[in-house]
């Protein structure tokens, strides 16, 4: 037998052995258990804690165990509480933005829309960028939209910061543990 034929025979036998040793194919490849839509598969895998994200792996942070959730961010919570009477179009915590839908009282032709962008997690006035858009429509449904700065914008920022300061104080009070002198060890 020639060298090429014996090599092909060995490769063939190894291939058959390897293919027969796989019982039921690859693990997790059961089509009945996994949805065919890739977006649904990704969602299911993330819910089950499978997979990883490359943007976190290459971000330059080494083993950071610092997680921030919307409920632990005082500015985020205070902003949602402040504009809770308005319907939301988008509230993206990871993107740091809240956008309301057009809101009008008493079914008038004037309505407002608020956009809140978070520049920092610190409770400071320069941590927020609040924009207010005014829409005025006439009888022919021709509408004009303008961004305006004014008292409403300042009032919203003030109210958000005031509420965020309250949340921050509550968080500090909750985590505060007084020093207990009875627990100290004394050596006599």
N, C-alpha and C positions, 0 to 999 in steps of 0.2 A: 504494500500500500504506500502511496506517495505521501509526502509530508503535508501537502495541502488538503488531501482527502482525510487524513487522520486528524488534522486540526479542525476541519469542518465537522467531523464526527464528534469530537470532544465538545466543541462549542454547542452543537445540537443537543447532545445528551445533557449538558449543564443547563441549557435553556429549558428543556423539557422538565428536568428536575425542579428548577426554580419556579416554573409556571404551575406545576402540579402542587407545589408546597404552599401556594397561596390559596387559602380556604376562603372562598367567597369574594375574592378580589381585595382591593385596598380597604383598609379600615375607614369607616365613615362614608363609604361610597354608595350606600343604599339609597336609591333615588326616592324611595317611599318616605324616608326620614327627612330629607332635605328639600326645601322648595326649589323649583326650577329657576325662579327669578333671582338673579345675582344680588340685587339690593336686599331682598328678603333673607337670603343666605347670610349676607354680611351682618344684618341686624340680628339674626338668630345666633350667629357665632359670637357677636359682641355680648349678647345677653348671657350666653353660657360661659363667657370669659375666655374664649378661644381667640387666637390671632394676636397680632400686634400692629402698632402704627409706626410707620417709618418717620413721620415728622417728629415724634417724641424721641425716637432712638437716636436721631442725628441732630437734636437741638442743642447739644453742647452741655446740657445739664447732666451731672453725674449722680445717679441714684437719688434724685430728689424725691422725697416723700411728701411733698407739699401739694395738697389738693385743695382746690377752691370750688365750692359749690354755690349755686345761686342763693341758697338759703343761708349761707354763712357770710355773704357779702352784704354789708350794711347799706351801701349805696344802691345796690340792685333792689333789695327789699323795699327800701324807702321810696325808690322811684316807682315801683309797681304799686305801692300803697297810695302814693300821691295821685297817680293817674288812673286809679282803679275804676273810676266812673266812665272811662272812655274805652271803646272796643279796640283791641290790639290787632294790628296787621302782622307784626313780627316782633318777637322777643327772643333774641339770640344772645344767650349769655356768653358763649365762647367768642362770639364776634363783638361783644360789648355794645350792643345797640338795642334800643326799644323804639318801635315805630307804632303810633296809633293810627286808627282809621279816621276818616273825616268825622267830626262830631259837631252837632248842631243842637241847640236847645230850642224848643218850641217850634220846630219845623220851619225855621227861617231860611232865607237864601244865603245866609252867611254861615260858614263852618270853619273849624280849625283842625289842624293836624299837628301833632307834637312828635319830634324826634329827639331822643336822648342818647347821646354817645358817651361812653365811659372811657376817659383818658387815663384813669388811675383807679386803684382800689382804695386809696386814702380818702378820708372824709374831709375834703377841702373844696373850696369853691372852684378851683381850676381843674378839678377832676371830672367835671361834667361839661358837656357841650350840648346845650338845649337849644333847639331851633323850633320856632313856631311858624306855621304856614297858615295863611288866611285865604279862604276861597270865597269869592263873592260871585253869585250867579244872578243874572237878570231874568226877566220873564221868558226870553227866547232861549234860555238854558245856555247862553254864552257865559262861560265862567272865566274869571281871572284869578290866578294864584300868586300871592306875594309872601315873601318871608319878611317878618317884622321883628324888631327887637323892641321891648317895651316893658311895661309894668308886669304883665302876665308872665313873661319869661323870667324876670327877676323873682317874682313871687313863687314860681314853681321851683326854681333853684333853691331859694331860701327854705321852702317847706321840705324839700328832699334832704337838704343838709341838716335841718333841725331833727327830722325823723331818724336819719342815719346816725346822728350823734346820740340819740336816745338808745338805738339798737346797739351801738358800740359800747355805751355805758352798761347796758344790761348784760352784754357778753362779758365784759370785764368783771362785773359784780358776780356773775355766775361762776367764773373761773377763779375767783379770789378765794384763797384759803388762808385764814389767819394763822399766825404762828402759835403753836400749842406748846407751852413750856412744860406741861406734864409729861410730854413724850420724850423729853430730853433725857439723856443718860448721864447720871452723875457718878463719878468714881470716887469713893471715900476711902 
